[in-house]
Amino acid sequence: MNYSEKNPPADFDVVVVGAGGSGLASALEAAQNGLRVLIVEKAPQPGGATAWSVGAFTTSSSPHQKKAGVVDSRDQHFIDMDLVNANAKRADNMQLRRLLVDKAPETLQWLMDLGVEFMGPHAESPHTQPRMHNAVPGGVALVYYLVKHCKKAGVQIACNTKLQDLLFKDGKVCGVQVLNNEKIQNFYAKRAVILASGDFSGSRSMRERFFDPAVVNAAPVVSINTGDGLLVAEKYGAQIINGDYAAFYIPRMRFVPQENVGWIARLPPTKTIAQLMQWAMKYLPPAIIRPFMMKMVTTVLGPEPALFKAGAALINVAGGLIDVDFKSPARKLALDHHNKGYIVFDQKLAQQFQTWPHFISTAPGIAYAYLKDYEHSRPDIFHRADTINQLAQTIQIDCTQLHNALQQHNQKNPACGPIEQGPFYALGPVRGYITITEGGLDVNEQLQVIGKNQQPIPHLYACGSAGQGGVLLDGHGHHLSWAFVSGRHAAQQVLQETSIY
Ligand SMILES: Cc1cc2nc3c(=O)[nH]c(=O)nc-3n(C[C@H](O)[C@H](O)[C@H](O)COP(=O)(O)OP(=O)(O)OC[C@H]3O[C@@H](n4cnc5c(N)ncnc54)[C@H](O)[C@@H]3O)c2cc1C
């Protein structure tokens, strides 16, 4: 949209679109260097996918590695990314990979200086060195400290404010048009607009454009991320790279999030709490600390395919048996029009999934969660009954349907032994979820958005998922590293540019 007045009012130096990890990082970097910054955020509060995240941040050359005696380097991390991204079977953006691995160490330190506590380094194959660092208690701590410092640095955050369009003056981006409480409003940026509006996992039409039906039907974890920044930039000639790539085995089966989280999960994720938790994990008996840690979990956990391999049945909410493909257990669930079901098993399997290596899911803080952990911390998704009829009543499925489904399951899976010995268990609801998408705008090394004729769109930058630019981020912890590295880098590039007026 072209702005026609001669001199548009320059309210801010920078307008950032989106108050997730990358947007908050770019806003803070810009504000700490003297720029006037506004963040427009579509949701009622900041956070985005970053607040949902486990908090894994992958980097070499950290103080944690040094303390643990790990010898590592940015170059080795760069080389290892070939192994980590091998399954993608597509070319990586090597300039952005270089930016990621080179700047991740100082970015981790920057987050630590803001107050975030990290545990690690944790090993993850095929990395040749342990590089995963986990924010304590999770992604919420990252958002908490970034928002706190943004406010201190004078960043204005306008929530419930959705990007609608970009404003142009003489061919350069000069602001954004937003929708706020059903009112259209313009905000002007003297130096730049930075798109940090996340991915498109929440948009069914975007999923239809790029993915197969199982992914289209999957439920988004972060439904507010509907690719708005990508679509607006596309109008002005920008391209989406790797829109069709799904690194995180999507759809992924996950337990539904807890509706009413208790007081433990509502504790502010401050440094003191994080340090107390780390101390407790070191010195308190697991029986005391495990339930506490599980109750702190604010992300959505995913059950292991091992449960089905060991003989558990997947039953949809109407009582129908769903065949499970062990390679992608959520695929048929997502295709089922309910996309909601329960994992049902009996006493044999319940006994088995109480100790290593038979865990129900991974879990932040305690690494692996067993059936007992779910019993103590997630009563909303843990169901047990002496008989199949009672279990059916508990999970509100017709008794005859459940009997029939289990009978079918027992006939189809003789090798694991039948589900027949009470007490009987159901975990769920589970759903097929789409966690994140990988498609981001084409950007150059300065994170300027590339438009028509391969030229940067003047004064338009992108970072985080919106500015993923074809960099491959497989494995755990690279998405957050990219969000923070790219967020700060975009702001640093803006600082180096001159004002448009
Ligand atoms: C359950 C889960 C666990 C994860 N765990 C990890 C992990 O441990 N490690 C890791 O590396 N990655 C993890 N990820 C991925 C990681 O969280 C994301 O890749 C990363 O947070 C993206 O940051 P971002 O700033 O680009 O986007 P976001 O954090 O999603 O922020 C985007 C923001 O833009 C806002 N927005 C969207 N549209 C508009 C609009 N039109 N106008 C204004 N604002 C808008 C959104 O509301 C949101 O607040 C996880 C993701 C999920 C869902």
The ligand as a Gaussian input file, in Angstrom:
#p B3LYP/6-31G(d) Opt

LIG

0 1
 C        5.634000     -27.239000      21.359000
 C        6.869000     -26.627000      20.743000
 C        8.125000     -26.925000      21.284000
 C        9.271000     -26.378000      20.699000
 N       10.472000     -26.602000      21.308000
 C       11.593000     -26.074000      20.753000
 C       12.848000     -26.215000      21.390000
 O       12.973000     -26.708000      22.504000
 N       13.953000     -25.735000      20.745000
 C       13.872000     -25.115000      19.517000
 O       14.891000     -24.735000      18.966000
 N       12.676000     -24.908000      18.933000
 C       11.552000     -25.344000      19.520000
 N       10.337000     -25.099000      18.933000
 C       10.296000     -24.204000      17.756000
 C       10.526000     -22.761000      18.204000
 O        9.735000     -22.515000      19.351000
 C       10.150000     -21.771000      17.092000
 O       10.796000     -22.107000      15.903000
 C       10.588000     -20.351000      17.492000
 O       10.066000     -20.027000      18.763000
 C       10.117000     -19.341000      16.454000
 O       10.321000     -18.043000      16.962000
 P        9.678000     -16.831000      16.169000
 O       10.024000     -15.599000      16.900000
 O       10.064000     -16.920000      14.745000
 O        8.117000     -17.100000      16.198000
 P        7.098000     -17.060000      17.410000
 O        7.759000     -17.278000      18.711000
 O        5.981000     -17.968000      17.047000
 O        6.571000     -15.549000      17.398000
 C        5.784000     -15.077000      16.351000
 C        4.849000     -14.020000      16.927000
 O        4.240000     -13.301000      15.851000
 C        2.892000     -13.062000      16.186000
 N        2.148000     -12.813000      14.953000
 C        1.741000     -13.707000      14.019000
 N        1.072000     -13.086000      13.043000
 C        1.046000     -11.765000      13.366000
 C        0.449000     -10.614000      12.762000
 N       -0.257000     -10.683000      11.633000
 N        0.610000      -9.410000      13.370000
 C        1.298000      -9.300000      14.550000
 N        1.852000     -10.372000      15.166000
 C        1.734000     -11.587000      14.573000
 C        2.471000     -14.324000      16.919000
 O        1.313000     -14.124000      17.699000
 C        3.723000     -14.622000      17.742000
 O        3.669000     -14.015000      19.002000
 C        9.166000     -25.569000      19.530000
 C        7.922000     -25.247000      19.006000
 C        6.760000     -25.751000      19.620000
 C        5.431000     -25.351000      19.074000

